[in-house]
């Protein structure tokens, strides 16, 4: 599978040959690191990471929420229109922020206080991004399938978030 991404004035190609999820992440992460390594603009990097994850895994929604005072504010994403602001402790994203940990939701319809930005979403994973021990952003991924996310996703998405934290 070849995915075409654009950075600065040249095209970058991400190639994934693996078939199982863990192998896909193992091939994808070094390519994401290479993609963002030459660019210092946070928004550009978040946008390209969203595009790379969406193109690779075909999830419903992949994007970032940025911490601004007491709210999460919508950042770069791929997918349908999203909630613009999320309060601290509200929904899956706000809960991951307040609890300072990743959350995997096999069925969002069973998550107390879930914020339904899209009725097509059935499962979700949320990973906080830390800078100097403070949550500065959230990576949020929604799937139309139930039970889409597991410990493998959490492990490798956390690695991506750690790489991104240096740009904040």
C-alpha positions in Angstrom: 0.0 0.0 0.0 1.5 3.4 -1.0 0.2 6.6 0.6 1.1 9.9 -0.8 1.6 12.8 1.6 2.9 16.3 1.0 5.4 18.3 3.0 7.0 21.6 2.2 7.6 21.6 -1.5 8.0 17.8 -2.1 5.9 14.7 -1.9 6.6 12.1 0.7 5.5 8.5 0.2 4.6 6.2 3.0 4.7 2.6 2.0 3.1 -0.1 4.1 3.6 -3.8 3.1 2.6 -5.4 6.4 -0.8 -7.1 6.9 -1.2 -7.3 10.7 -1.8 -4.3 12.9 1.5 -4.5 14.9 3.6 -4.9 11.7 1.8 -2.0 10.1 2.6 0.3 13.1 6.3 -0.9 13.0 6.5 0.1 9.4 4.5 3.3 9.8 6.2 4.9 12.8 9.7 5.3 11.4 8.1 6.9 8.3 6.0 9.3 10.4 9.2 10.2 12.3 10.9 10.9 9.0 7.9 12.9 7.8 7.8 15.3 10.7 11.6 15.4 11.4 12.3 18.2 8.9 9.3 20.4 9.9 9.1 22.5 13.0 5.5 23.7 12.6 3.2 22.0 15.1 0.1 22.4 13.0 1.7 21.0 9.9 3.0 18.0 11.8 -0.3 17.3 13.5 -2.0 17.5 10.1 0.4 15.1 8.4 0.2 12.6 11.3 -3.6 12.7 11.1 -3.4 12.1 7.3 -0.9 9.3 7.7 -3.0 7.5 10.3 -6.2 8.0 8.4 -4.8 6.8 5.1 -3.1 3.8 6.7 -6.0 2.5 8.9 -9.1 4.1 7.3 -10.6 5.1 10.6 -13.7 7.4 10.7 -11.9 10.3 12.4 -8.3 11.0 13.4 -7.3 14.2 14.9 -6.0 16.3 17.7 -7.4 18.5 20.4 -5.1 21.2 21.8 -5.3 22.3 25.5 -6.3 26.0 25.8 -6.8 27.0 29.4 -9.7 24.9 30.7 -10.8 23.4 27.3 -9.7 21.2 24.5 -9.9 23.0 21.2 -10.1 21.2 17.9 -6.9 21.0 16.0 -5.8 19.3 12.7 -7.9 16.3 11.8 -9.1 14.0 9.1 -12.8 13.0 8.9 -16.3 14.4 9.4 -17.0 17.7 11.2 -16.0 17.5 14.8 -16.8 19.1 18.2 -14.9 22.4 18.4 -14.5 22.6 22.2 -14.5 20.0 24.9 -14.4 20.8 28.6 -12.0 19.3 31.1 -13.3 16.0 32.3 -16.1 15.8 29.7 -16.5 12.9 27.2 -13.7 10.5 26.4 -11.2 13.3 25.4 -11.8 15.4 28.5 -11.6 12.3 30.7 -8.3 11.3 29.2 -7.1 14.8 29.9 -8.3 14.9 33.5 -7.2 11.4 34.2 -3.8 11.9 32.4 -4.0 8.5 30.8 -5.1 6.8 27.5 -8.6 5.5 27.2 -9.8 2.7 24.9 -13.6 2.6 24.5 -14.8 -0.6 22.8 -18.4 0.8 22.5 -18.8 4.6 22.8 -22.5 4.2 23.4 -21.7 2.6 26.7 -19.3 5.3 27.9 -20.9 7.6 30.5 -21.0 11.2 29.2 -19.7 10.3 25.7 -19.9 13.3 23.4 -21.3 12.1 20.1 -19.6 14.3 17.5 -20.6 11.8 14.8 -23.3 9.2 15.1 -21.2 6.9 12.9 -18.6 6.5 15.7 -18.8 3.2 17.6 -15.3 2.8 19.2 -12.6 5.2 20.2 -9.1 5.5 21.5 -7.7 8.7 23.1 -4.0 9.3 23.9 -2.8 12.4 25.9 0.3 14.2 24.7 2.5 15.5 27.5 5.1 18.3 27.6 6.9 19.0 30.9 4.5 16.6 32.7 1.4 18.6 31.6 -1.2 17.4 29.0 -0.9 19.8 26.0 -3.0 17.9 23.5 -5.0 14.8 22.9 -4.9 12.4 20.0 -8.4 11.1 19.3 -9.3 8.3 16.9 -12.8 7.1 16.2 -13.9 4.0 14.3 -17.2 2.9 12.8 -16.5 -0.6 14.0 -16.9 -1.8 17.6 -13.8 -3.0 19.5 -11.4 -1.4 16.9 -8.7 -0.5 19.4 -6.5 -2.5 21.8 -3.2 -2.4 23.6 -1.3 -2.6 20.3 -2.9 0.7 19.2 -2.2 2.3 22.6 1.4 1.3 22.6 2.2 2.6 19.1 0.0 5.6 19.2 1.7 6.6 22.5 5.0 6.3 20.7 3.8 8.7 18.0 2.5 11.1 20.7 5.8 11.1 22.5 7.5 12.0 19.2 5.0 14.9 18.7 5.5 16.2 22.2 8.8 17.8 21.3 7.0 20.2 18.9 4.8 21.8 21.6 
